[in-house]
Amino acid sequence: MDTVLFLAHTEADGSLCRAALESLGAARALAAALPGSGFVAGLVGADVRAAADAIAGCGAARFLGVSGAPFAWSRYCTDVEASTALGRASGATIVVAPATSRWNRALAGAAHRLGGRIDAHATAIAAIDGSPAVTRWYYRQRLEAVVRRTARPWFILLDPGCGEPWAGPQGTAAIESIDAAPAAAPRTTVAGVRSPPADQQTIRPDAKLLFVAGAGWTKAQPDGKTHGSEAEALILDFLRRTKASLGSTKSLVDQSGEGQPVLGFMTHLNQVGQTGSTPRHAKGLATCCHGEEPHTVGWRFVTARRAVNLNPNCGWAQGKADVLYVADAFAVMRELDALLGERAPAPKP
Ligand SMILES: Cc1cc2nc3c(=O)[nH]c(=O)nc-3n(C[C@H](O)[C@H](O)[C@H](O)COP(=O)(O)OP(=O)(O)OC[C@H]3O[C@@H](n4cnc5c(N)ncnc54)[C@H](O)[C@@H]3O)c2cc1C
């Protein structure tokens, strides 16, 4: 008989992020589908009361909490102690956790300490013939496999955006406090968190829209000149106003190494596609972008897709976008930014 542990950490304000609620939905469904299994919730944070109460109606038989100032921040040594202690106290055979950057760093250590195994980048969890099975992609999202394991405990990190977040009644959870104090004082002291302003932090997995920029933004335009500075201003203005996430083609991010004009805020982390990332935003808008990889692999999980390209014969945009606007992206974005500006003044950087 399995015991499914939903394992999450709180955010700075004590709440659970969307990815955590998605994992909660998946963990609950798995426990319900495994005959005779138990379902336990385990939370880590400075104070887990608000998070536990927010999910009090999720059906967990127990609510375990590791709390205290040392667990407020993402830090490997305290996170691995906390998650190991929760795994042990719950007797979990299956641990379902959101693939946040914090858990991605720490949970492999907890799985190792408990003598278990871990799988990351799961996109779905189900029960097949009475045992858990995880769906994940291989070879840059080209092959999808269903994986089963006999080793326990089995930690599963569920990628964000792969399921519906749990929503249900709040209440007052009876929290069992679990002691996970590290044996020695942590060597790493967290001084605080510094995050870049909204227009510099351009990768936003939670955004509704993925805006993909291609190399065309830096190429000579019909007047024979390049317009890199205007391209930067138009794109940044759009991102500031919409809080969209920024993707790039490989050609555009590779240009910096070739000494060609570049968009200063773009890095290889923005690249989508076969050798980049495969984001899961609800909508995608590709501009000045021709390549196969951004339109096929990079957009694989984006459901509503539109493209702006000067070239009516751009085969990939035609084949993979739901709507292709044959237009000058500079003109389109100028107009779009102006319309967005009429709706709301640009936030200060
Ligand atoms: C093994 C391998 C892996 C790869 N992996 C990736 C990957 O992960 N991601 C990736 O992106 N690429 C990848 N590539 C490269 C990919 O095949 C393409 O070469 C690349 O994506 C093309 O980039 P682009 O569309 O930005 O540039 P271009 O092909 O140069 O296209 C620029 C486009 O901009 C348009 N344009 C220009 N000016 C305007 C304007 N004013 N308004 C509107 N449109 C305009 C042009 O019409 C053109 O269609 C890979 C290639 C290989 C071989």
Ligand as a Chemical Component Dictionary entry (heavy atoms), coordinates in Angstrom:
data_LIG
# 
_chem_comp.id                   LIG 
_chem_comp.type                 NON-POLYMER 
_chem_comp.pdbx_formal_charge   0 
_chem_comp.three_letter_code    LIG 
# 
loop_
_chem_comp_atom.comp_id 
_chem_comp_atom.atom_id 
_chem_comp_atom.alt_atom_id 
_chem_comp_atom.type_symbol 
_chem_comp_atom.charge 
_chem_comp_atom.model_Cartn_x 
_chem_comp_atom.model_Cartn_y 
_chem_comp_atom.model_Cartn_z 
_chem_comp_atom.pdbx_ordinal 
LIG C1  C1  C 0 20.823 21.143 -34.416 1  
LIG C2  C2  C 0 20.138 22.468 -34.478 2  
LIG C3  C3  C 0 19.451 22.899 -33.376 3  
LIG C4  C4  C 0 18.816 24.145 -33.372 4  
LIG N1  N1  N 0 18.122 24.536 -32.266 5  
LIG C5  C5  C 0 17.451 25.691 -32.290 6  
LIG C6  C6  C 0 16.693 26.115 -31.159 7  
LIG O1  O1  O 0 16.652 25.466 -30.142 8  
LIG N2  N2  N 0 16.032 27.294 -31.233 9  
LIG C7  C7  C 0 16.082 28.087 -32.349 10 
LIG O2  O2  O 0 15.460 29.149 -32.335 11 
LIG N3  N3  N 0 16.787 27.724 -33.428 12 
LIG C8  C8  C 0 17.477 26.544 -33.426 13 
LIG N4  N4  N 0 18.205 26.193 -34.511 14 
LIG C9  C9  C 0 18.335 27.170 -35.630 15 
LIG C10 C10 C 0 17.074 27.226 -36.480 16 
LIG O3  O3  O 0 17.065 26.175 -37.393 17 
LIG C11 C11 C 0 17.006 28.554 -37.254 18 
LIG O4  O4  O 0 18.177 28.739 -37.982 19 
LIG C12 C12 C 0 16.794 29.774 -36.360 20 
LIG O5  O5  O 0 15.774 29.533 -35.435 21 
LIG C13 C13 C 0 16.426 30.976 -37.222 22 
LIG O6  O6  O 0 16.328 32.089 -36.389 23 
LIG P1  P1  P 0 15.437 33.363 -36.753 24 
LIG O7  O7  O 0 14.098 32.908 -37.160 25 
LIG O8  O8  O 0 15.543 34.302 -35.623 26 
LIG O9  O9  O 0 16.252 34.074 -37.922 27 
LIG P2  P2  P 0 16.080 34.143 -39.478 28 
LIG O10 O10 O 0 15.998 32.784 -40.067 29 
LIG O11 O11 O 0 17.159 35.039 -39.930 30 
LIG O12 O12 O 0 14.667 34.840 -39.706 31 
LIG C14 C14 C 0 14.425 36.205 -39.488 32 
LIG C15 C15 C 0 13.018 36.477 -39.926 33 
LIG O13 O13 O 0 12.704 37.811 -39.609 34 
LIG C16 C16 C 0 11.823 38.311 -40.582 35 
LIG N5  N5  N 0 11.844 39.760 -40.505 36 
LIG C17 C17 C 0 12.880 40.613 -40.730 37 
LIG N6  N6  N 0 12.510 41.886 -40.513 38 
LIG C18 C18 C 0 11.216 41.856 -40.152 39 
LIG C19 C19 C 0 10.266 42.841 -39.792 40 
LIG N7  N7  N 0 10.567 44.142 -39.773 41 
LIG N8  N8  N 0 9.021  42.457 -39.475 42 
LIG C20 C20 C 0 8.677  41.138 -39.475 43 
LIG N9  N9  N 0 9.523  40.157 -39.817 44 
LIG C21 C21 C 0 10.774 40.516 -40.136 45 
LIG C22 C22 C 0 12.357 37.740 -41.885 46 
LIG O14 O14 O 0 11.334 37.724 -42.869 47 
LIG C23 C23 C 0 12.759 36.334 -41.436 48 
LIG O15 O15 O 0 11.707 35.426 -41.651 49 
LIG C24 C24 C 0 18.868 24.969 -34.534 50 
LIG C25 C25 C 0 19.562 24.511 -35.656 51 
LIG C26 C26 C 0 20.184 23.285 -35.633 52 
LIG C27 C27 C 0 20.918 22.840 -36.839 53 
# 
loop_
_chem_comp_bond.comp_id 
_chem_comp_bond.atom_id_1 
_chem_comp_bond.atom_id_2 
_chem_comp_bond.value_order 
_chem_comp_bond.pdbx_ordinal 
LIG C1  C2  SING 1  
LIG C2  C3  SING 2  
LIG C2  C26 DOUB 3  
LIG C3  C4  DOUB 4  
LIG C4  N1  SING 5  
LIG C4  C24 SING 6  
LIG N1  C5  DOUB 7  
LIG C5  C6  SING 8  
LIG C5  C8  SING 9  
LIG C6  O1  DOUB 10 
LIG C6  N2  SING 11 
LIG N2  C7  SING 12 
LIG C7  O2  DOUB 13 
LIG C7  N3  SING 14 
LIG N3  C8  DOUB 15 
LIG C8  N4  SING 16 
LIG N4  C9  SING 17 
LIG N4  C24 SING 18 
LIG C9  C10 SING 19 
LIG C10 O3  SING 20 
LIG C10 C11 SING 21 
LIG C11 O4  SING 22 
LIG C11 C12 SING 23 
LIG C12 O5  SING 24 
LIG C12 C13 SING 25 
LIG C13 O6  SING 26 
LIG O6  P1  SING 27 
LIG P1  O7  DOUB 28 
LIG P1  O8  SING 29 
LIG P1  O9  SING 30 
LIG O9  P2  SING 31 
LIG P2  O10 DOUB 32 
LIG P2  O11 SING 33 
LIG P2  O12 SING 34 
LIG O12 C14 SING 35 
LIG C14 C15 SING 36 
LIG C15 O13 SING 37 
LIG C15 C23 SING 38 
LIG O13 C16 SING 39 
LIG C16 N5  SING 40 
LIG C16 C22 SING 41 
LIG N5  C17 SING 42 
LIG N5  C21 SING 43 
LIG C17 N6  DOUB 44 
LIG N6  C18 SING 45 
LIG C18 C19 SING 46 
LIG C18 C21 DOUB 47 
LIG C19 N7  SING 48 
LIG C19 N8  DOUB 49 
LIG N8  C20 SING 50 
LIG C20 N9  DOUB 51 
LIG N9  C21 SING 52 
LIG C22 O14 SING 53 
LIG C22 C23 SING 54 
LIG C23 O15 SING 55 
LIG C24 C25 DOUB 56 
LIG C25 C26 SING 57 
LIG C26 C27 SING 58 
# 
